[in-house]
Amino acid sequence: MKAVKNSQEKIIYESMRNPYSSQWRASLKSKMMLLLFMFVLATYAIYLLRLVSSSHVSCEEERALVPPRKEAFVVDTRNDTVVLAKRSTEELRDFQEVEDENSNKLTLEHIVFGIAASSDLWERRKEYIKLWWRPVKRMRGIVWLDNPVKTAGNERRSLPELRISGDTSKFAYKNSKGHRSAIRISRILSETLRIGNTGNVRWFVMGDDDTIFVTENLLRVLNKYDHNQFYYIGSSSESHLQNIHFSYNMAYGGGGFAISFPLAKAIEKMQDRCIERYPGLYGSDDRMQACMAELGIPLTKELGFHQYDVHGDLFGLLAAHPVAPVVSLHHVEVVDPIFPNKTRVEALRHLQIPMELDSAGLLQQSICYDRAHRWSISVSWGFAVQIFRGVLSPRELEMTSRTFLNWYKRADYTAYAFNTRPVARNPCQKPFVFYLSNARMDNNRSETVSDYTRHRVQHPVCTWTMADPSDIQIVKVYKKPDPHLWDRSPRRNCCRMMSSTKKSVVMDVGLCREGEVSEV
């Protein structure tokens, strides 16, 4: 009996000591299963309710839930008809980007020109302004004169507005070699800005009455820069001595320079005070640069602005133009006419023929070789073609030939601010020059055709035993207009021989092809 009693007590003791007995564990397991089932049931009920409610979304919401299709429709209402044209959403997005880009694109309406002029020279100089001024393109600008001038009624449409500069007698001028009109001219920017009517203006461009602007290339250059920032854009003189005397950091006013609108406003606020601090300066452009220095603005150089501080024949400069768009030409009354047997105005008007066809390619040099005859050929598109006997390297041909004299006539070739080469003395190395005679657009081929006629001058006798170019009478050059030439990295165009006869040469000029090199 005692053994049975002990075993019962042991069972009771074990159950009391271990609350997690098998019975209790079974009860706990059943409770956990019940809770899990209730959780799953609640989750399913919530999901079912959300699914039912989603069937009542609006049509707009339903369309929003549908992923975008790869095709869309564009309505074209031209000619009062509705045309549905399928376009991918990518095309529509690209179209919108182009629209935004075009709306922000720089045009002549965004530029105000300030032109310095003299009443004594007006009758002559106004003809140069007429060459490039285009009122039909909504150009804005003012010619600032020292005294009133007479202008015929029909001329007013072909010229900018004329105004008389303000009184500058309160400003001291102490340069014995200059003229105090420099103060008047230096204030053109401020006076133009104070007139008002500056809505939508991004740039102010300054120039002289004998400055010729290639306005399409001016737009191409300025379009590279943010007009909301401070920019002072122009170029130095061709004369090293001029740049030393004035400054390599100065934009020469005759070559023209551009000032962004915010910088123009900053200059206007302080220019009169600035001018008072520099009574000993010579001209207007060095006074402008002095004020830029006080504002801490450097000159941003663009090689297409040409002061042309030289005398004589510009041929060497125009035939080997830098790889940059031509923006301006200056001192056209100082140098010889750029085309022979024409007046200065006639010659510049003749240059406008290729300018209208392909302004981006104007004066751009191409170099190639006639391997059969062993001739070197240099094309300055829209101006002239040169044929040389023998092989001259591109390094030589892209260097300016000294057909002109320095601004300081006693200075030698070391007084230029760029590399030059001498005019050939060997009679066999003198080039045969062909000047532009005509240019037109071939609509069937969608390219320009320019003819260059031999310039008749006496050539010295050459004793070289090689092909003689003296019988060539005309060079014909085909070139596709390339308005986006300067949207790419700078590179000379390439030229290629197409055919050659005893009296003519036919060539093609355009973008260099893959692997194309100017070599023999």
Secondary structure, DSSP 4 states (H G I P E B T S, - for coil): -HHHHHHHHHHHHHHHH-S--HHHHHHHHHHHHHHHHHHHHHHHHHHHHHHHHHTT--HHHHHHHSPPPSEEEEEE-GGG--EEEEEEHHHHHHHHHHHHHHHT---GGGEEEEEE--TTTHHHHHHHHHHH--GGGT-EEEEEESS-----GGGGGGS-EEEEPPP-TTS----TTS-THHHHHHTHHHHHHHH---TT--EEEEEETT-EE-HHHHHHHHTTS-TTS--EEE---SBHHHHHHS-TT---TTT-EEEEHHHHHHHHHHHHHHHHT-TT--SHHHHHHHHHHHHTPPPEE-TT-----EEE--HHHHHT--SS---EE--TTTBPPSSTTS-HHHHHHHHHHHHHH-GGGTT-EEEEEETTTTEEEEEETTTEEEEEES---HHHHTSEE--EEESSTT--GGGBSS-EEPPP-SGGGSPEEEEEEEEEEETTTTEEEEEEEEP--PPPP----S--GGG--EEEEEE---TTGGGS----EEEEEEEE-SSEEEEEEESPPTT-----
